[in-house]
Amino acid sequence: MQFGFKGKRAIICGGSRGIGFAIATALARDGANVSICARGAEGLAQAEAGLAKFGGKVHSAPCDLGDGPAVTAYVGKAAAALGGVDILVNNASGFGMRDDESGWAAGLNIDLMATVRASHAAIPHLEKANGGVIINIASISGFAASVRSAPYAAVKAAVINYTMSQGLALSPKRIRVNAIAPGSIEFPGGVWDQRKTSDPKLYQGTLKSIPWGRMGTADEIANVAAFLASDLSSWITGQTLTVDGGQLLG
């Protein structure tokens, strides 16, 4: 399906693999110029080469999204490289699972504050573009209590709430803000791909909790992101769309 991204300029924070790369691919395939960042230079180079085949402008830069000044600097460089910003996707996660100082720090610094900082840095550019779109990647964990991953769940709940506040605050600027709450998504090298061998009991238990009987794919999240970034969703803001194959229902 064509969403009309020809000439649009998109920044994907955490875009070298998995959900972020799938979103960057969906946008680039439909004509967008894209910028991606991640910590690993090798992964970025491979992702950039994959995106370049669609013929649009591609920019990439290494960035530690837990580093506030680095986030702000990256968004500025990406905007300069692309000639502006129409779409910002906040995808990165520190996967703070353990209820200890390191778990909370990872979630707060990356999942939450990188979203805040990248948004703040992008808003002036979105305004110059006469409005645009911010998409935050949350999780279904943000809707429920979690003994196994309390920091992750709490931080994703904060992202969901912040999305509502952003949607309200930025409406006068014609900037729409929405979030996606994925369920369990499996892709090569991702958390569930690793759990399949490191914790098969958890993997199988999670799999059984999904009514559709399978894990989701990164492309299934990217399809929803493309919809939210497009004019087809022009009257949607401040919302979080659950994309989980009915996992929450179970």
N, C-alpha and C positions, 0 to 999 in steps of 0.2 A: 504494500500500500504506500502511495506517495503522500508525504505530509507537507511538502512545500518548504524545504529548508534551504533552497538554493540561495547562496549568498549570506545566509545566517552565520553568525560567529558564536561558537560554543566552547566553553571551558569545562573540562571534566576533571575534577580534583580526585585523584586516585583512579586513573584511567588506563593503566598499562595492562590489566588483565581482568578476568572475571566480569562482574556486572559493569564496572566502569568502562572496560574496553568494549563490551557489547553495546553499551549506550553510545560511545563514541563512534562505533562502526555504523550503528543505525542512523545516526545523524549525518555522518560523512557520506554514506551510501546515497542519501537523499539530497546531497548537494551542499551540506554545511561545511564551513571551514572550522577546523577543530584544534584545540590545544589540550594536551594531557600532561599530567604530572604524576610522579610517583617517586619513591626513594631510590629504586634500583635503575641504574643507567642502562644495563644490558636489556632488561625487560622493556624499558622505554623505547630503546632503539628498534626492537622487534615490533613493538606496537605501532610505532611511527611508520615503519615500512608497510605494515599491514593496512594502515589507514590511507597512506599515500596513493595506493592503487585506485582509489575512487576519484582521483583527479583534482581534489580541492586542496586548499592550503592546509598544511599540518604543522603545528608547532608542538614541541615537547621540551620539558625541562625537569631536571631532578628537583624534588622539593620534599623536605620533611614537614608534613602537615601538622606535626605537633609543635612546630616552631613558629610562633606568631609572626615575627617579622618576615620569615621566609615565605609564609602564606601570602602576606600582603604584597611582597615583592614579586612573587610568581604571578599573581593575578594581574599586576601592572604590566609585567613583561608580556604576558599572554595577550592582553588587550592591545598592546602596541603592535605585536606581531600580526594579530588578526585584523587590526584596524577598528577595534571596538568589541563590544560584547552584547549579544542578544540572549544567550542562554548560559546559565551557570548550573552545573550539577555537582552537588556535594556528596561524594560517594565513599570517601575513605573511612576506615574503621581501625581502631587500635585493638579491637577484640579483647577488651578488659573483662575477663571472665571471673577471676578470683576476687573474693571480697577482702582485698588487702590494699595497701597503699599503691602498689604497682598497678593493680587492676583498675582502681579508680582513676589513677593518673592517666593511664592509657585511654580510657573512655572519655574522660573530661577534656583532655588536651586535643584529641584527634576527632572523635565522633561529634563532640559538641562544639568545642571552641574553634576547630578548623572550619566548621559550618558557619559559625558566627563571623569569624574573621574574613573568610573568603566572600561571604555575602556583603559585609561592610565595604570591602575593597571593590566589589563588582558593581554595587548600586550606582555610583556616579556614572559609570559607563553604560549601564542599563538605562539610566535616565536620558543620557545623550542619544540613545537609540530610540527614544520616545516609548520607552517601556520594554519589558522583556519578561523572562521567565527564570525562576529559581526552582530547582528540584532537589529536595533533600532525601537521601536514602536512609530510612529508619529501619524498623524490623517489627515483626509481630511480637517479638519479646517485649516491646514497649507497651503492650496492652495487658500484660499479665505479670503476676509475681514469678520470680525465678530464684530457686535455691541454688541451682548450678551456676548461674551467671548473673548474680545480683547487680553488679556495676553496669554490665552491658545493657540489661533490661531497663535500669533506671535512667541511664544516659539516653537510650533510644526513646524512652517516654518523654524526656526533655526535648529531644529533637522534634517529636510530634507536636508538643505544646508550642515550641518556638515557631514551628511552621504556621500554626494558627495566628500567632502574634505577628509574624512577618506578613502574612496575607492581609491582615487588617491594616497594619501600619503602612504597607507599600501600595495599597490599592489606589490612593490618590495620585501616586506616581505612575500608575498603569503598569505596575510590575506584579505579575502573578507568582505566587509561591505555593507549591504543593509538595507533598512527600509521598514516597512509596514505602510500604511496609512489606518487604519480601518475607515469605516463609523460608523453609529450608531449601537452599539453592546449591546445587552441586556443579562444579566445574573443575577442570584439571588444576591441581595444586591448591584448591580452595579448602575451607575448613571441613566440609562434609566429605570431600575426596580423601582427606587425611584421616578423618574419623573412621572411615570404612575399614581401615587396617589398624589404626591405633586404639580404637574403642568400638569394636564391631557390635557390642551389646547396645550401646547408645545409638549407633547408626541404625540398627534394625528396629529398635524401639521407636525412634523418630519416624522412620519410614512407615511403620504400622499406624502412626498417628495421623497420617495424611490420607484422607478419603480417596484421592485419586491413585494411591498406591505407588507413587514415585516422587522423587525429589524434583523440584523445579529447575529450570535452566536459566542461565544468564540472559539469553535472548528473550525469554518470556518477560523478564523485568524490563529489558531494553524496549520492547514493543510498547509497554505502558508509558515509559519515559518519553518516547517519541510522541505519543498521543498528548501527554501533558505539556510537552514543549511546543506543540503545534497550535494553530488557530482553531482546530477542532475542539479544543478545550477552553475556548476563550472566556467562558462564563464560570470557570472553576478556579477558586483560589482558597487557600487556607485549609485545604483538605488533605487527608492521608488515605491513599488507596491501598487496600490490602491485596496482595497478590501471592496466594499461598496454596492454591488447590484445595481449599477448604480445611486447611490444617487447624486453624483457630476453632472451627466449628466442632472439631473432634475433641 
